Amino acid sequence: MNTKFLLAALAALVGGFLLGGLIYGLIFADYFKSLMSQFPPGVMKEPMDIWAIICANAVQAVFITWIFSITQTKTFMTGFMKGIYFGLAFAMSFDFFMVAQMKFFTPQAFILDVLCSTVIMAGMGGIAAFILGFEKKTA
């Protein structure tokens, strides 16, 4: 692991955290909260544990940065597109478990959550690849 890898993973973590906050915390907050209202009182944490969200973003950021460093993915657009594939795979695998286990996870919630998670992972992928490909210009 070198400095560029760590910077790429850190930037992807921050980007993923901010995108997630924007998407889940602002844009679709009311929709997802309405789904959670079906739980008995006390099941959902209010407020959420931000440290756990950061840890989840860190795992995703290190994973995608590691894959991109191995595959020499070094442009924002290539990282963004590969991030779409990773995002779809991760989100769909997790959300199929949610559909299997929880009544509130409707087909609409499944589709929206997969799309939201995919956008976040695509953004993280684009950021990580951009940092990995960044080269200092010599005079």
C-alpha positions as CSV (number, residue, x, y, z in Angstrom):
1,M,0.0,0.0,0.0
2,N,1.4,3.4,-0.9
3,T,0.4,7.0,-0.3
4,K,-1.6,7.2,-3.6
5,F,-3.6,4.1,-2.7
6,L,-4.4,5.5,0.8
7,L,-5.4,8.9,-0.7
8,A,-7.6,7.3,-3.3
9,A,-9.3,5.1,-0.7
10,L,-9.8,8.1,1.7
11,A,-11.2,10.3,-1.1
12,A,-13.5,7.5,-2.2
13,L,-14.6,7.0,1.5
14,V,-15.4,10.8,1.8
15,G,-17.1,10.8,-1.6
16,G,-19.3,7.8,-0.7
17,F,-20.2,9.2,2.7
18,L,-21.2,12.5,1.2
19,L,-23.1,11.0,-1.7
20,G,-24.9,8.6,0.7
21,G,-25.8,11.5,3.0
22,L,-27.2,13.4,0.0
23,I,-29.1,10.5,-1.5
24,Y,-30.3,8.6,1.7
25,G,-30.3,11.6,4.1
26,L,-31.9,14.3,2.0
27,I,-33.3,13.3,-1.4
28,F,-35.0,10.0,-0.4
29,A,-35.0,10.3,3.4
30,D,-38.8,10.5,3.7
31,Y,-39.4,7.5,1.5
32,F,-36.9,5.3,3.4
33,K,-38.2,6.5,6.7
34,S,-41.7,5.6,5.7
35,L,-40.5,2.0,5.1
36,M,-38.8,1.9,8.5
37,S,-42.0,3.1,10.3
38,Q,-43.3,-0.4,10.0
39,F,-40.9,-1.6,12.6
40,P,-41.9,-1.6,16.3
41,P,-40.7,1.4,18.3
42,G,-37.1,1.0,19.5
43,V,-35.9,-1.3,16.7
44,M,-34.4,1.5,14.6
45,K,-31.6,3.6,16.0
46,E,-32.3,7.3,16.2
47,P,-29.8,8.8,15.5
48,M,-27.9,6.2,13.5
49,D,-24.4,5.3,14.5
50,I,-22.3,7.4,12.0
51,W,-19.1,5.5,12.9
52,A,-20.7,2.3,11.5
53,I,-21.6,4.1,8.2
54,I,-18.1,5.4,7.9
55,C,-16.7,1.9,8.5
56,A,-19.0,0.5,5.8
57,N,-17.9,3.2,3.4
58,A,-14.2,2.5,4.3
59,V,-14.6,-1.2,3.5
60,Q,-16.1,-0.3,0.1
61,A,-13.5,2.4,-0.6
62,V,-10.6,0.1,0.2
63,F,-12.1,-2.8,-1.8
64,I,-12.8,-0.7,-4.9
65,T,-9.4,1.1,-4.7
66,W,-7.6,-2.2,-4.3
67,I,-9.4,-3.7,-7.4
68,F,-8.7,-0.6,-9.4
69,S,-5.0,-0.5,-8.4
70,I,-4.7,-4.2,-9.6
71,T,-6.6,-3.6,-12.9
72,Q,-4.8,-0.2,-13.6
73,T,-8.1,1.7,-13.6
74,K,-7.0,5.3,-13.7
75,T,-9.6,7.6,-15.2
76,F,-12.7,8.9,-13.6
77,M,-15.1,7.6,-16.3
78,T,-13.6,4.1,-16.3
79,G,-13.8,4.0,-12.5
80,F,-17.3,5.3,-12.6
81,M,-18.4,2.7,-15.1
82,K,-16.7,-0.2,-13.2
83,G,-18.2,1.3,-10.0
84,I,-21.7,0.8,-11.6
85,Y,-20.9,-2.9,-12.0
86,F,-19.6,-3.3,-8.4
87,G,-22.5,-1.2,-7.1
88,L,-25.1,-3.3,-8.8
89,A,-23.5,-6.6,-7.6
90,F,-23.1,-5.5,-4.0
91,A,-26.5,-3.8,-3.8
92,M,-28.5,-6.6,-5.5
93,S,-26.9,-9.3,-3.4
94,F,-27.6,-7.5,-0.2
95,D,-31.1,-6.4,-1.2
96,F,-32.2,-9.8,-2.3
97,F,-31.4,-10.9,1.3
98,M,-33.5,-8.0,2.5
99,V,-36.4,-9.0,0.3
100,A,-36.2,-12.6,1.5
101,Q,-36.2,-11.6,5.2
102,M,-38.2,-8.5,5.7
103,K,-41.8,-7.6,4.8
104,F,-41.2,-3.9,4.4
105,F,-38.7,-4.4,1.6
106,T,-41.1,-4.0,-1.4
107,P,-40.1,-4.4,-5.1
108,Q,-40.1,-0.5,-5.3
109,A,-37.8,-0.2,-2.3
110,F,-35.5,-2.9,-3.8
111,I,-35.2,-1.0,-7.1
112,L,-34.7,2.4,-5.5
113,D,-32.1,1.1,-3.0
114,V,-30.2,-0.7,-5.7
115,L,-30.2,2.4,-7.8
116,C,-29.1,4.6,-4.9
117,S,-26.3,2.2,-3.8
118,T,-25.1,1.9,-7.4
119,V,-24.8,5.7,-7.9
120,I,-22.8,5.9,-4.6
121,M,-20.5,3.1,-5.6
122,A,-20.1,4.6,-9.1
123,G,-19.1,7.9,-7.6
124,M,-16.6,6.2,-5.2
125,G,-15.2,4.3,-8.2
126,G,-14.8,7.4,-10.2
127,I,-13.0,9.2,-7.4
128,A,-10.7,6.3,-6.6
129,A,-9.7,5.8,-10.2
130,F,-9.1,9.5,-10.7
131,I,-6.8,9.7,-7.7
132,L,-5.0,6.5,-8.8
133,G,-4.4,8.0,-12.2
134,F,-3.4,11.4,-11.1
135,E,0.2,12.2,-12.2
136,K,2.2,15.3,-11.2
137,K,3.2,17.3,-14.3
138,T,6.9,17.9,-14.6
139,A,8.2,21.1,-16.0
